[in-house]
């Protein structure tokens, strides 16, 4: 491989890496949680978790987080957040929400929730995750 090709390849990897880290949560974040991550967040026990974002949220320790949105929820500091879900969850303010799952985790009231993952997290009952 030529030096110029090698440099372009490294540049591509660098840009790709930071682009992936910058992706914020979408409106389907909660309903797309794996069973393991759902159980970890709902029980606040990071040993269940399969992702670093889950470990951060479950332990309330933002040093585990891969995403800024996770850092916001884990710390309760909305300024870290990119997504409305994060802003609502971190501040416990439903006015940021675009859907019922967001309203459920922001308020801690599972009656708002549409997904089983939301019900688990809002109620703190990991049995909803199965």
N, CA, C and O atoms as CSV, one atom per row, in Angstrom:
chain,resi,resn,atom,element,x,y,z
A,1,UNK,N,N,0.846,-1.170,0.000
A,1,UNK,CA,C,0.000,0.000,0.000
A,1,UNK,C,C,0.899,1.243,0.000
A,1,UNK,O,O,1.877,1.321,0.743
A,2,UNK,N,N,0.555,2.177,-0.820
A,2,UNK,CA,C,1.317,3.415,-0.892
A,2,UNK,C,C,1.060,4.270,0.346
A,2,UNK,O,O,0.038,4.134,1.018
A,3,UNK,N,N,1.999,5.136,0.621
A,3,UNK,CA,C,1.891,5.997,1.796
A,3,UNK,C,C,0.620,6.850,1.750
A,3,UNK,O,O,-0.049,7.010,2.771
A,4,UNK,N,N,0.286,7.391,0.598
A,4,UNK,CA,C,-0.912,8.233,0.484
A,4,UNK,C,C,-2.179,7.411,0.714
A,4,UNK,O,O,-3.126,7.902,1.330
A,5,UNK,N,N,-2.210,6.174,0.232
A,5,UNK,CA,C,-3.362,5.314,0.468
A,5,UNK,C,C,-3.483,4.967,1.952
A,5,UNK,O,O,-4.578,4.933,2.512
A,6,UNK,N,N,-2.351,4.715,2.561
A,6,UNK,CA,C,-2.329,4.392,3.983
A,6,UNK,C,C,-2.853,5.569,4.815
A,6,UNK,O,O,-3.630,5.370,5.749
A,7,UNK,N,N,-2.440,6.759,4.486
A,7,UNK,CA,C,-2.893,7.952,5.206
A,7,UNK,C,C,-4.394,8.153,5.005
A,7,UNK,O,O,-5.102,8.483,5.957
A,8,UNK,N,N,-4.885,7.961,3.794
A,8,UNK,CA,C,-6.324,8.086,3.546
A,8,UNK,C,C,-7.102,7.027,4.319
A,8,UNK,O,O,-8.174,7.310,4.853
A,9,UNK,N,N,-6.577,5.830,4.379
A,9,UNK,CA,C,-7.225,4.754,5.125
A,9,UNK,C,C,-7.309,5.106,6.614
A,9,UNK,O,O,-8.359,4.933,7.234
A,10,UNK,N,N,-6.217,5.595,7.181
A,10,UNK,CA,C,-6.215,5.990,8.591
A,10,UNK,C,C,-7.173,7.147,8.845
A,10,UNK,O,O,-7.860,7.171,9.866
A,11,UNK,N,N,-7.222,8.093,7.936
A,11,UNK,CA,C,-8.147,9.216,8.061
A,11,UNK,C,C,-9.595,8.724,8.046
A,11,UNK,O,O,-10.427,9.184,8.828
A,12,UNK,N,N,-9.879,7.789,7.149
A,12,UNK,CA,C,-11.212,7.202,7.064
A,12,UNK,C,C,-11.585,6.522,8.387
A,12,UNK,O,O,-12.691,6.720,8.891
A,13,UNK,N,N,-10.683,5.735,8.946
A,13,UNK,CA,C,-10.949,5.062,10.218
A,13,UNK,C,C,-11.190,6.061,11.338
A,13,UNK,O,O,-12.093,5.881,12.155
A,14,UNK,N,N,-10.394,7.098,11.374
A,14,UNK,CA,C,-10.521,8.131,12.396
A,14,UNK,C,C,-11.894,8.799,12.314
A,14,UNK,O,O,-12.580,8.936,13.326
A,15,UNK,N,N,-12.288,9.207,11.126
A,15,UNK,CA,C,-13.576,9.880,10.928
A,15,UNK,C,C,-14.727,8.931,11.238
A,15,UNK,O,O,-15.697,9.322,11.888
A,16,UNK,N,N,-14.625,7.693,10.779
A,16,UNK,CA,C,-15.678,6.709,11.032
A,16,UNK,C,C,-15.859,6.475,12.519
A,16,UNK,O,O,-16.987,6.414,13.008
A,17,UNK,N,N,-14.771,6.345,13.232
A,17,UNK,CA,C,-14.821,6.087,14.666
A,17,UNK,C,C,-15.561,7.212,15.388
A,17,UNK,O,O,-16.449,6.940,16.197
A,18,UNK,N,N,-15.222,8.440,15.119
A,18,UNK,CA,C,-15.841,9.549,15.821
A,18,UNK,C,C,-17.253,9.833,15.339
A,18,UNK,O,O,-18.052,10.387,16.093
A,19,UNK,N,N,-17.581,9.476,14.124
A,19,UNK,CA,C,-18.949,9.615,13.646
A,19,UNK,C,C,-19.852,8.652,14.389
A,19,UNK,O,O,-20.959,9.025,14.776
A,20,UNK,N,N,-19.408,7.422,14.597
A,20,UNK,CA,C,-20.211,6.446,15.316
A,20,UNK,C,C,-20.420,6.861,16.765
A,20,UNK,O,O,-21.501,6.643,17.311
A,21,UNK,N,N,-19.428,7.445,17.391
A,21,UNK,CA,C,-19.549,7.865,18.776
A,21,UNK,C,C,-20.486,9.052,18.909
A,21,UNK,O,O,-21.056,9.268,19.979
A,22,UNK,N,N,-20.652,9.809,17.867
A,22,UNK,CA,C,-21.471,11.023,17.939
A,22,UNK,C,C,-22.958,10.760,17.728
A,22,UNK,O,O,-23.778,11.657,17.922
A,23,UNK,N,N,-23.309,9.547,17.336
A,23,UNK,CA,C,-24.703,9.229,17.062
A,23,UNK,C,C,-25.511,9.296,18.355
A,23,UNK,O,O,-25.134,8.700,19.364
A,24,UNK,N,N,-26.615,10.019,18.316
A,24,UNK,CA,C,-27.439,10.109,19.509
A,24,UNK,C,C,-28.554,9.075,19.453
A,24,UNK,O,O,-28.727,8.382,18.451
A,25,UNK,N,N,-29.291,8.984,20.518
A,25,UNK,CA,C,-30.368,8.015,20.609
A,25,UNK,C,C,-31.543,8.464,19.759
A,25,UNK,O,O,-31.805,9.658,19.617
A,26,UNK,N,N,-32.242,7.494,19.199
A,26,UNK,CA,C,-33.450,7.821,18.449
A,26,UNK,C,C,-34.675,7.480,19.288
A,26,UNK,O,O,-34.547,7.016,20.421
A,27,UNK,N,N,-35.841,7.705,18.744
A,27,UNK,CA,C,-37.083,7.480,19.484
A,27,UNK,C,C,-37.334,6.007,19.793
A,27,UNK,O,O,-38.179,5.684,20.628
A,28,UNK,N,N,-36.604,5.110,19.123
A,28,UNK,CA,C,-36.780,3.677,19.337
A,28,UNK,C,C,-35.737,3.111,20.301
A,28,UNK,O,O,-35.665,1.894,20.475
A,29,UNK,N,N,-34.937,3.955,20.922
A,29,UNK,CA,C,-33.863,3.482,21.787
A,29,UNK,C,C,-34.385,2.530,22.862
A,29,UNK,O,O,-33.826,1.450,23.050
A,30,UNK,N,N,-35.433,2.909,23.556
A,30,UNK,CA,C,-35.941,2.082,24.648
A,30,UNK,C,C,-36.513,0.766,24.152
A,30,UNK,O,O,-36.193,-0.292,24.695
A,31,UNK,N,N,-37.347,0.816,23.137
A,31,UNK,CA,C,-37.986,-0.415,22.657
A,31,UNK,C,C,-37.000,-1.352,21.959
A,31,UNK,O,O,-37.289,-2.534,21.775
A,32,UNK,N,N,-35.842,-0.827,21.572
A,32,UNK,CA,C,-34.819,-1.665,20.939
A,32,UNK,C,C,-33.767,-2.188,21.921
A,32,UNK,O,O,-32.827,-2.863,21.503
A,33,UNK,N,N,-33.904,-1.894,23.202
A,33,UNK,CA,C,-32.942,-2.398,24.177
A,33,UNK,C,C,-32.955,-3.920,24.201
A,33,UNK,O,O,-34.014,-4.541,24.102
A,34,UNK,N,N,-31.791,-4.510,24.330
A,34,UNK,CA,C,-31.712,-5.964,24.481
A,34,UNK,C,C,-32.283,-6.351,25.842
A,34,UNK,O,O,-32.419,-5.509,26.730
A,35,UNK,N,N,-32.611,-7.619,25.995
A,35,UNK,CA,C,-33.115,-8.102,27.280
A,35,UNK,C,C,-32.104,-7.845,28.389
A,35,UNK,O,O,-32.473,-7.424,29.486
A,36,UNK,N,N,-30.834,-8.098,28.106
A,36,UNK,CA,C,-29.784,-7.908,29.114
A,36,UNK,C,C,-29.687,-6.439,29.536
A,36,UNK,O,O,-29.617,-6.137,30.727
A,37,UNK,N,N,-29.683,-5.530,28.561
A,37,UNK,CA,C,-29.586,-4.107,28.888
A,37,UNK,C,C,-30.841,-3.608,29.591
A,37,UNK,O,O,-30.762,-2.775,30.494
A,38,UNK,N,N,-31.977,-4.105,29.186
A,38,UNK,CA,C,-33.236,-3.751,29.853
A,38,UNK,C,C,-33.165,-4.157,31.324
A,38,UNK,O,O,-33.494,-3.363,32.206
A,39,UNK,N,N,-32.738,-5.384,31.587
A,39,UNK,CA,C,-32.646,-5.865,32.972
A,39,UNK,C,C,-31.633,-5.057,33.775
A,39,UNK,O,O,-31.864,-4.749,34.945
A,40,UNK,N,N,-30.519,-4.717,33.149
A,40,UNK,CA,C,-29.502,-3.940,33.848
A,40,UNK,C,C,-29.991,-2.567,34.262
A,40,UNK,O,O,-29.799,-2.146,35.403
A,41,UNK,N,N,-30.632,-1.865,33.321
A,41,UNK,CA,C,-31.125,-0.515,33.620
A,41,UNK,C,C,-32.282,-0.571,34.612
A,41,UNK,O,O,-32.337,0.226,35.549
A,42,UNK,N,N,-33.205,-1.508,34.409
A,42,UNK,CA,C,-34.367,-1.603,35.296
A,42,UNK,C,C,-33.961,-1.940,36.733
A,42,UNK,O,O,-34.522,-1.395,37.684
A,43,UNK,N,N,-32.993,-2.832,36.884
A,43,UNK,CA,C,-32.582,-3.267,38.229
A,43,UNK,C,C,-31.468,-2.412,38.814
A,43,UNK,O,O,-31.111,-2.547,39.984
A,44,UNK,N,N,-30.921,-1.525,37.977
A,44,UNK,CA,C,-29.767,-0.698,38.378
A,44,UNK,C,C,-28.574,-1.565,38.771
A,44,UNK,O,O,-27.807,-1.242,39.678
A,45,UNK,N,N,-28.448,-2.692,38.043
A,45,UNK,CA,C,-27.362,-3.636,38.301
A,45,UNK,C,C,-26.588,-3.872,37.007
A,45,UNK,O,O,-27.058,-4.579,36.116
A,46,UNK,N,N,-25.398,-3.275,36.909
A,46,UNK,CA,C,-24.656,-3.294,35.654
A,46,UNK,C,C,-24.153,-4.681,35.251
A,46,UNK,O,O,-23.740,-4.873,34.108
A,47,UNK,N,N,-24.179,-5.635,36.157
A,47,UNK,CA,C,-23.721,-6.986,35.798
A,47,UNK,C,C,-24.617,-7.636,34.740
A,47,UNK,O,O,-24.179,-8.556,34.048
A,48,UNK,N,N,-25.852,-7.179,34.604
A,48,UNK,CA,C,-26.750,-7.684,33.563
A,48,UNK,C,C,-26.392,-7.126,32.179
A,48,UNK,O,O,-26.710,-7.741,31.161
A,49,UNK,N,N,-25.749,-5.988,32.142
A,49,UNK,CA,C,-25.590,-5.201,30.918
A,49,UNK,C,C,-24.649,-5.820,29.891
A,49,UNK,O,O,-23.667,-6.480,30.231
A,50,UNK,N,N,-24.984,-5.584,28.618
A,50,UNK,CA,C,-24.111,-6.020,27.528
A,50,UNK,C,C,-23.445,-4.837,26.820
A,50,UNK,O,O,-22.549,-5.038,26.000
A,51,UNK,N,N,-23.868,-3.617,27.124
A,51,UNK,CA,C,-23.255,-2.440,26.509
A,51,UNK,C,C,-22.741,-1.484,27.584
A,51,UNK,O,O,-23.198,-1.509,28.726
A,52,UNK,N,N,-21.800,-0.656,27.204
A,52,UNK,CA,C,-21.262,0.328,28.139
A,52,UNK,C,C,-22.284,1.393,28.503
A,52,UNK,O,O,-22.287,1.887,29.630
A,53,UNK,N,N,-23.156,1.754,27.559
A,53,UNK,CA,C,-24.196,2.739,27.884
A,53,UNK,C,C,-25.111,2.189,28.980
A,53,UNK,O,O,-25.491,2.921,29.893
A,54,UNK,N,N,-25.456,0.940,28.896
A,54,UNK,CA,C,-26.270,0.312,29.933
A,54,UNK,C,C,-25.541,0.356,31.274
A,54,UNK,O,O,-26.134,0.704,32.295
A,55,UNK,N,N,-24.265,0.005,31.273
A,55,UNK,CA,C,-23.483,0.011,32.518
A,55,UNK,C,C,-23.449,1.404,33.136
A,55,UNK,O,O,-23.538,1.553,34.355
A,56,UNK,N,N,-23.320,2.418,32.292
A,56,UNK,CA,C,-23.317,3.793,32.793
A,56,UNK,C,C,-24.636,4.186,33.422
A,56,UNK,O,O,-24.662,4.765,34.508
A,57,UNK,N,N,-25.734,3.875,32.745
A,57,UNK,CA,C,-27.058,4.237,33.252
A,57,UNK,C,C,-27.387,3.424,34.505
A,57,UNK,O,O,-27.883,3.974,35.489
A,58,UNK,N,N,-27.116,2.131,34.474
A,58,UNK,CA,C,-27.441,1.268,35.608
A,58,UNK,C,C,-26.683,1.668,36.869
A,58,UNK,O,O,-27.235,1.637,37.968
A,59,UNK,N,N,-25.433,2.039,36.707
A,59,UNK,CA,C,-24.591,2.374,37.864
A,59,UNK,C,C,-24.607,3.862,38.204
A,59,UNK,O,O,-24.087,4.277,39.240
A,60,UNK,N,N,-25.211,4.663,37.319
A,60,UNK,CA,C,-25.203,6.134,37.445
A,60,UNK,C,C,-23.772,6.673,37.418
A,60,UNK,O,O,-23.458,7.675,38.061
A,61,UNK,N,N,-22.916,5.988,36.661
A,61,UNK,CA,C,-21.502,6.349,36.546
A,61,UNK,C,C,-21.202,6.634,35.077
A,61,UNK,O,O,-21.043,5.705,34.286
A,62,UNK,N,N,-21.124,7.896,34.714
A,62,UNK,CA,C,-20.976,8.265,33.308
A,62,UNK,C,C,-19.637,7.853,32.707
A,62,UNK,O,O,-19.475,7.898,31.488
A,63,UNK,N,N,-18.676,7.453,33.535
A,63,UNK,CA,C,-17.383,7.026,32.989
A,63,UNK,C,C,-17.510,5.751,32.160
A,63,UNK,O,O,-16.635,5.465,31.343
A,64,UNK,N,N,-18.574,4.983,32.352
A,64,UNK,CA,C,-18.822,3.783,31.541
A,64,UNK,C,C,-19.365,4.128,30.151
A,64,UNK,O,O,-19.218,3.334,29.222
A,65,UNK,N,N,-19.974,5.270,30.000
A,65,UNK,CA,C,-20.769,5.602,28.809
A,65,UNK,C,C,-19.946,5.762,27.536
A,65,UNK,O,O,-18.841,6.306,27.545
A,66,UNK,N,N,-20.522,5.269,26.442
A,66,UNK,CA,C,-19.957,5.494,25.116
A,66,UNK,C,C,-20.589,6.731,24.464
A,66,UNK,O,O,-19.924,7.426,23.697
A,67,UNK,N,N,-21.848,7.008,24.757
A,67,UNK,CA,C,-22.546,8.123,24.101
A,67,UNK,C,C,-22.748,9.283,25.066
A,67,UNK,O,O,-22.779,9.098,26.282
A,68,UNK,N,N,-22.883,10.470,24.512
A,68,UNK,CA,C,-23.171,11.649,25.324
A,68,UNK,C,C,-24.548,11.548,25.966
A,68,UNK,O,O,-24.755,12.020,27.084
A,69,UNK,N,N,-25.494,10.927,25.252
A,69,UNK,CA,C,-26.827,10.770,25.828
A,69,UNK,C,C,-26.778,9.904,27.081
A,69,UNK,O,O,-27.451,10.203,28.067
A,70,UNK,N,N,-26.002,8.855,27.053
A,70,UNK,CA,C,-25.818,8.031,28.244
A,70,UNK,C,C,-25.240,8.865,29.377
A,70,UNK,O,O,-25.693,8.764,30.517
A,71,UNK,N,N,-24.249,9.682,29.073
A,71,UNK,CA,C,-23.631,10.529,30.098
A,71,UNK,C,C,-24.670,11.449,30.737
A,71,UNK,O,O,-24.631,11.699,31.941
A,72,UNK,N,N,-25.597,11.949,29.923
A,72,UNK,CA,C,-26.646,12.808,30.454
A,72,UNK,C,C,-27.566,12.081,31.417
A,72,UNK,O,O,-27.869,12.586,32.498
A,73,UNK,N,N,-28.010,10.890,31.024
A,73,UNK,CA,C,-28.922,10.126,31.878
A,73,UNK,C,C,-28.195,9.642,33.135
A,73,UNK,O,O,-28.728,9.733,34.241
A,74,UNK,N,N,-26.985,9.133,32.959
A,74,UNK,CA,C,-26.235,8.593,34.098
A,74,UNK,C,C,-25.943,9.659,35.155
A,74,UNK,O,O,-25.972,9.383,36.355
A,75,UNK,N,N,-25.666,10.860,34.700
A,75,UNK,CA,C,-25.301,11.934,35.632
A,75,UNK,C,C,-26.478,12.808,36.034
A,75,UNK,O,O,-26.415,13.522,37.035
A,76,UNK,N,N,-27.555,12.751,35.249
A,76,UNK,CA,C,-28.678,13.656,35.487
A,76,UNK,C,C,-28.393,15.070,35.022
A,76,UNK,O,O,-29.058,16.017,35.442
A,77,UNK,N,N,-27.390,15.212,34.142
A,77,UNK,CA,C,-27.002,16.538,33.633
A,77,UNK,C,C,-27.444,16.655,32.179
A,77,UNK,O,O,-26.844,16.053,31.289
A,78,UNK,N,N,-28.487,17.427,31.949
A,78,UNK,CA,C,-29.099,17.526,30.624
A,78,UNK,C,C,-28.163,18.115,29.572
A,78,UNK,O,O,-28.351,17.867,28.381
A,79,UNK,N,N,-27.176,18.878,29.976
A,79,UNK,CA,C,-26.300,19.523,28.993
A,79,UNK,C,C,-25.463,18.522,28.197
A,79,UNK,O,O,-24.944,18.870,27.137
A,80,UNK,N,N,-25.323,17.302,28.676
A,80,UNK,CA,C,-24.634,16.262,27.905
A,80,UNK,C,C,-25.487,15.761,26.744
A,80,UNK,O,O,-24.951,15.224,25.775
A,81,UNK,N,N,-26.788,15.926,26.825
A,81,UNK,CA,C,-27.746,15.263,25.936
A,81,UNK,C,C,-27.825,15.861,24.537
A,81,UNK,O,O,-27.694,17.069,24.340
A,82,UNK,N,N,-28.045,14.971,23.576
A,82,UNK,CA,C,-28.360,15.371,22.210
A,82,UNK,C,C,-29.836,15.113,21.909
A,82,UNK,O,O,-30.505,15.948,21.301
A,83,UNK,N,N,-30.334,13.966,22.333
A,83,UNK,CA,C,-31.708,13.582,22.002
A,83,UNK,C,C,-32.704,14.113,23.022
A,83,UNK,O,O,-32.349,14.399,24.165
A,84,UNK,N,N,-33.953,14.239,22.594
A,84,UNK,CA,C,-35.020,14.657,23.499
A,84,UNK,C,C,-35.276,13.604,24.565
A,84,UNK,O,O,-35.606,13.938,25.704
A,85,UNK,N,N,-35.125,12.323,24.201
A,85,UNK,CA,C,-35.286,11.255,25.191
A,85,UNK,C,C,-34.304,11.462,26.341
A,85,UNK,O,O,-34.691,11.396,27.508
A,86,UNK,N,N,-33.066,11.707,26.025
A,86,UNK,CA,C,-32.064,11.943,27.046
A,86,UNK,C,C,-32.406,13.162,27.892
A,86,UNK,O,O,-32.324,13.106,29.119
A,87,UNK,N,N,-32.785,14.249,27.256
A,87,UNK,CA,C,-33.112,15.472,27.998
A,87,UNK,C,C,-34.252,15.234,28.986
A,87,UNK,O,O,-34.227,15.723,30.116
A,88,UNK,N,N,-35.251,14.474,28.537
A,88,UNK,CA,C,-36.395,14.176,29.410
A,88,UNK,C,C,-35.993,13.251,30.552
A,88,UNK,O,O,-36.337,13.506,31.707
A,89,UNK,N,N,-35.278,12.194,30.242
A,89,UNK,CA,C,-34.886,11.187,31.231
A,89,UNK,C,C,-33.924,11.793,32.255
A,89,UNK,O,O,-34.061,11.558,33.456
A,90,UNK,N,N,-32.967,12.560,31.784
A,90,UNK,CA,C,-31.976,13.152,32.680
A,90,UNK,C,C,-32.599,14.183,33.626
A,90,UNK,O,O,-32.212,14.276,34.791
A,91,UNK,N,N,-33.553,14.946,33.124
A,91,UNK,CA,C,-34.149,16.026,33.920
A,91,UNK,C,C,-35.473,15.633,34.570
A,91,UNK,O,O,-36.010,16.375,35.393
A,92,UNK,N,N,-36.000,14.456,34.195
A,92,UNK,CA,C,-37.313,14.004,34.677
A,92,UNK,C,C,-38.423,14.960,34.248
A,92,UNK,O,O,-39.403,15.171,34.962
A,93,UNK,N,N,-38.234,15.533,33.052
A,93,UNK,CA,C,-39.170,16.535,32.531
A,93,UNK,C,C,-39.813,16.002,31.255
A,93,UNK,O,O,-39.179,15.985,30.200
A,94,UNK,N,N,-41.066,15.567,31.346
A,94,UNK,CA,C,-41.779,14.967,30.212
A,94,UNK,C,C,-41.999,15.928,29.049
A,94,UNK,O,O,-42.305,15.481,27.943
A,95,UNK,N,N,-41.856,17.208,29.261
A,95,UNK,CA,C,-42.126,18.156,28.177
A,95,UNK,C,C,-41.151,17.976,27.008
A,95,UNK,O,O,-41.434,18.451,25.908
A,96,UNK,N,N,-40.029,17.314,27.212
A,96,UNK,CA,C,-39.081,17.048,26.126
A,96,UNK,C,C,-39.502,15.868,25.259
A,96,UNK,O,O,-38.933,15.653,24.189
A,97,UNK,N,N,-40.476,15.114,25.701
A,97,UNK,CA,C,-40.809,13.827,25.068
A,97,UNK,C,C,-41.618,13.945,23.789
A,97,UNK,O,O,-42.445,14.840,23.618
A,98,UNK,N,N,-41.341,12.994,22.895
A,98,UNK,CA,C,-42.087,12.868,21.643
A,98,UNK,C,C,-42.969,11.623,21.627
A,98,UNK,O,O,-43.783,11.458,20.719
A,99,UNK,N,N,-42.817,10.742,22.621
A,99,UNK,CA,C,-43.585,9.492,22.630
A,99,UNK,C,C,-43.843,9.033,24.066
A,99,UNK,O,O,-43.295,9.580,25.024
A,100,UNK,N,N,-44.684,8.025,24.183
A,100,UNK,CA,C,-45.095,7.553,25.508
A,100,UNK,C,C,-43.979,6.843,26.269
A,100,UNK,O,O,-43.925,6.939,27.495
A,101,UNK,N,N,-43.092,6.137,25.584
A,101,UNK,CA,C,-41.987,5.479,26.283
A,101,UNK,C,C,-41.090,6.514,26.956
A,101,UNK,O,O,-40.636,6.314,28.083
A,102,UNK,N,N,-40.843,7.598,26.272
A,102,UNK,CA,C,-40.074,8.685,26.855
A,102,UNK,C,C,-40.793,9.226,28.082
A,102,UNK,O,O,-40.165,9.440,29.119
A,103,UNK,N,N,-42.089,9.448,27.982
A,103,UNK,CA,C,-42.864,9.965,29.108
A,103,UNK,C,C,-42.801,9.010,30.302
A,103,UNK,O,O,-42.751,9.443,31.453
A,104,UNK,N,N,-42.804,7.714,30.012
A,104,UNK,CA,C,-42.743,6.715,31.082
A,104,UNK,C,C,-41.442,6.748,31.863
A,104,UNK,O,O,-41.458,6.770,33.094
A,105,UNK,N,N,-40.304,6.751,31.154
A,105,UNK,CA,C,-39.027,6.747,31.882
A,105,UNK,C,C,-38.746,8.104,32.522
A,105,UNK,O,O,-38.123,8.174,33.582
A,106,UNK,N,N,-39.199,9.171,31.891
A,106,UNK,CA,C,-38.986,10.500,32.467
A,106,UNK,C,C,-39.767,10.673,33.771
A,106,UNK,O,O,-39.274,11.290,34.715
A,107,UNK,N,N,-40.967,10.136,33.820
A,107,UNK,CA,C,-41.828,10.310,34.988
A,107,UNK,C,C,-41.697,9.177,36.003
A,107,UNK,O,O,-42.051,9.339,37.171
A,108,UNK,N,N,-41.187,8.027,35.553
A,108,UNK,CA,C,-41.157,6.863,36.425
A,108,UNK,C,C,-42.529,6.221,36.583
A,108,UNK,O,O,-42.770,5.473,37.531
A,109,UNK,N,N,-43.435,6.523,35.636
A,109,UNK,CA,C,-44.792,5.978,35.673
A,109,UNK,C,C,-44.994,5.045,34.487
A,109,UNK,O,O,-45.077,5.493,33.344
A,110,UNK,N,N,-45.072,3.746,34.765
A,110,UNK,CA,C,-45.170,2.764,33.672
A,110,UNK,C,C,-46.489,2.851,32.910
A,110,UNK,O,O,-46.594,2.313,31.807
A,111,UNK,N,N,-47.492,3.515,33.472
A,111,UNK,CA,C,-48.772,3.645,32.772
A,111,UNK,C,C,-48.625,4.415,31.459
A,111,UNK,O,O,-49.453,4.260,30.561
A,112,UNK,N,N,-47.585,5.242,31.336
A,112,UNK,CA,C,-47.349,5.969,30.083
A,112,UNK,C,C,-46.778,5.051,29.004
A,112,UNK,O,O,-46.954,5.325,27.817
A,113,UNK,N,N,-46.110,3.989,29.380
A,113,UNK,CA,C,-45.264,3.197,28.482
A,113,UNK,C,C,-46.032,2.385,27.450
A,113,UNK,O,O,-47.118,1.871,27.716
A,114,UNK,N,N,-45.438,2.283,26.268
A,114,UNK,CA,C,-45.923,1.384,25.229
A,114,UNK,C,C,-45.105,0.096,25.197
A,114,UNK,O,O,-45.664,-0.984,25.003
A,115,UNK,N,N,-43.800,0.194,25.384
A,115,UNK,CA,C,-42.930,-0.989,25.280
A,115,UNK,C,C,-42.709,-1.645,26.633
A,115,UNK,O,O,-42.806,-0.997,27.676
A,116,UNK,N,N,-42.411,-2.939,26.604
A,116,UNK,CA,C,-42.124,-3.669,27.844
A,116,UNK,C,C,-40.822,-3.176,28.483
A,116,UNK,O,O,-40.671,-3.219,29.704
A,117,UNK,N,N,-39.879,-2.706,27.651
A,117,UNK,CA,C,-38.622,-2.189,28.186
A,117,UNK,C,C,-38.879,-0.926,29.012
A,117,UNK,O,O,-38.305,-0.754,30.087
A,118,UNK,N,N,-39.730,-0.062,28.510
A,118,UNK,CA,C,-40.097,1.150,29.233
A,118,UNK,C,C,-40.779,0.796,30.552
A,118,UNK,O,O,-40.463,1.376,31.591
A,119,UNK,N,N,-41.713,-0.153,30.513
A,119,UNK,CA,C,-42.416,-0.558,31.739
A,119,UNK,C,C,-41.431,-1.067,32.782
A,119,UNK,O,O,-41.569,-0.777,33.970
A,120,UNK,N,N,-40.439,-1.824,32.334
A,120,UNK,CA,C,-39.429,-2.355,33.253
A,120,UNK,C,C,-38.626,-1.227,33.897
A,120,UNK,O,O,-38.431,-1.210,35.112
A,121,UNK,N,N,-38.165,-0.289,33.076
A,121,UNK,CA,C,-37.321,0.803,33.576
A,121,UNK,C,C,-38.124,1.760,34.455
A,121,UNK,O,O,-37.657,2.169,35.518
A,122,UNK,N,N,-39.316,2.112,34.017
A,122,UNK,CA,C,-40.145,3.050,34.781
A,122,UNK,C,C,-40.530,2.478,36.152
A,122,UNK,O,O,-40.614,3.209,37.138
A,123,UNK,N,N,-40.759,1.177,36.196
A,123,UNK,CA,C,-41.199,0.544,37.450
A,123,UNK,C,C,-40.048,-0.030,38.264
A,123,UNK,O,O,-40.210,-0.327,39.447
A,124,UNK,N,N,-38.873,-0.190,37.629
A,124,UNK,CA,C,-37.749,-0.820,38.318
A,124,UNK,C,C,-37.926,-2.321,38.446
A,124,UNK,O,O,-37.289,-2.949,39.291
A,125,UNK,N,N,-38.788,-2.908,37.614
A,125,UNK,CA,C,-39.105,-4.335,37.661
A,125,UNK,C,C,-38.576,-5.039,36.415
A,125,UNK,O,O,-39.187,-4.955,35.350
A,126,UNK,N,N,-37.450,-5.730,36.540
A,126,UNK,CA,C,-36.823,-6.343,35.374
A,126,UNK,C,C,-37.614,-7.496,34.774
A,126,UNK,O,O,-37.294,-7.951,33.676
A,127,UNK,N,N,-38.642,-7.980,35.473
A,127,UNK,CA,C,-39.431,-9.088,34.920
A,127,UNK,C,C,-40.188,-8.672,33.652
A,127,UNK,O,O,-40.575,-9.531,32.859
A,128,UNK,N,N,-40.403,-7.371,33.454
A,128,UNK,CA,C,-41.018,-6.880,32.224
A,128,UNK,C,C,-40.106,-7.069,31.014
A,128,UNK,O,O,-40.581,-7.063,29.878
A,129,UNK,N,N,-38.820,-7.236,31.238
A,129,UNK,CA,C,-37.852,-7.303,30.134
A,129,UNK,C,C,-37.922,-8.605,29.344
A,129,UNK,O,O,-37.513,-8.645,28.184
A,130,UNK,N,N,-38.430,-9.659,29.953
A,130,UNK,CA,C,-38.445,-10.989,29.303
A,130,UNK,C,C,-39.412,-11.069,28.147
A,130,UNK,O,O,-39.529,-12.116,27.511
